[in-house]
Amino acid sequence: MLVIHSSAVVYAYKNAIKILFSLFYFILNLLEICSPYPRWASVNRGVLICDGCCGVHRSLGRHNSQVRHLSNTSWPPTQLQMVQTLYNNGANAIWEHTLLDLSSITSGKRKPNPQDKVHPNKTEFIKSKYQMLAFVHRLPCRDDDSSAAADLSKQLHSSVRTGNLETCLRLLSLGAQANYFHPEKGNTPLHIAAKAGQVCQAELLCVYGADPGAPDSTGKTPIHYARQAGHQDLADRLVEIQYELTDRLAFYLCGRKPDHKNGQHFIIPQMADRYSLELSEFAKAAKRKLQSLSDHLFEELAMDVYDEVDRRETDAVWLATQNHSTLVTETTLVPFLPVNPEYSSTRNQGRQKLARFNAHEFATLVIDILSDAKRRQQGNSVSSPKDNVEVFFKSVGSRHGSESQEIDQPDYDSVASDEDTDTDLRVGKADRAKVDLFENLLKMYNDLKVVLDYIYFLHKRLYMIFLGCYYNCL
């Protein structure tokens, strides 16, 4: 009887363990669906963000927040290290400085809770935090703003020689210039960071617009500084950053990047029907207008195409990482480049038109830009410059509409209007369904947690019974 009793207890114990592990794996899968952990990063802000806030960050534009997926995007190792260092050292406090003050509590300022809805609660907060910089520490007002900016830039120039990333990010948030040329030292902050071998500082400066090819007073670039100081890996990385725009465009089309270490700086992909495109009068006219742009306008166009490539690739990553179609709504995707208030209305309209290009047309434009970038870099002659980049956009995009369409007419009124943008971000039926789904899953998780606690209690009791039966069998 004793043997039969102990076998029954062992059998019950094994079944309880199986049930425990089954519930454990079920809860793990449930947590993956409703994971509150961040899977995205804002590179220039040094913070990690979740899926819900990712769409809001992207709607602000890359000039406010440069969003990348942590695992499904190819990261330069040193850039990822820079973001992780900022995040671990509390870079988020830079953007929420005034919220840490006790006076903000009495004034009614409040950071949204994780349980709050993305739209409109978190949306308005994210806009205030990263677009308006409403919570950043402000210096006392001075009569000469240029003098204050110069002082901040000089502090940045001195700080980059150390590894204190958050101090430099704070200075940049206050208005320090990453490309500031120190009149007494005769170089820029990137020169100092390269000489000191501060890889993360160099990454941060380049994210904020520092030029790896900027010469000092003697004509040496930060790349020269890094090589002379024996930081060869940093020098190679600065070369990659210098060609980041064309590298990204080439990788978008063919999945390969140039081998800069061996002197290859450009890859010009070829399309299967490239020959027929070359013969068309439309392609020839568009290419002539592209080549006739001044270097400044060509650079602006190339940067706009770079932003469009980033938008398309990030949209593809977003769709690939979502497990349920109910999580993908019109508010989580960015259908065209957001308006940058620092650009003219003509340029913003041209940037919006890029979203209307199909894959074939956009690939043709990218190839033409890569070809002309290589030609300009090699110093070949350029035709007389045009003063309006919109001429090129109208030529390439003319098959989408009439030639007589007014240039000043915006293609996407909802983008140019702040009121319409706010309307697009309001909660719809799909968003409410998503919130209801999350709340139901959270309730299910709490119920399962109670069950697990009870199973754990039974597990301890059964284990004690099992030990008692085992010793009785001896």
Buried (B, 14 or more C-beta within 10 A) or exposed (E): EEEEEBEEBBEBBEEBBEBBEEBEEEBEEBEEEBEEEBBBBBBBBBBBBBBBBBBBBBBBBBBBBBBBBBEBBEBEEBBBBBBBBBBEBEBBBBBBBBBEEEEBEEEEBEEBEEEEBBBBBBBBBBBBBBBEBBBBBEEEEEEEEEEBBBBBBBBBBEBBBEBBBBBBBBBBBBBBBBBBBBEEBEBBBBBBBBBBBBBBBBBBBBBBEBBBEBBBEEEBBBBBBBBEBEBEEBBBBBBBBBBBBBBBBBBBBEEEBBEBEEEEBBBBBEEEEBEEBEEEEEBEBBBEBBBBBBEEBBBBBBEBBBBBBBBBBBBEBBEEBEEEEEBBBEBBBBEBBBBBEEBEEBBBBBBBBBBBBEEEBBBBBBBBBBBBBBBBEEEEEBEEEBEEBBBBBBBBBBEEEEEEEEEEEBBBEEBBBEEEBBEBBEBBEBBEEBBEBBEEBEEBBEEBEEEBEEBEEBBEEBBEBBEEBEEEEE
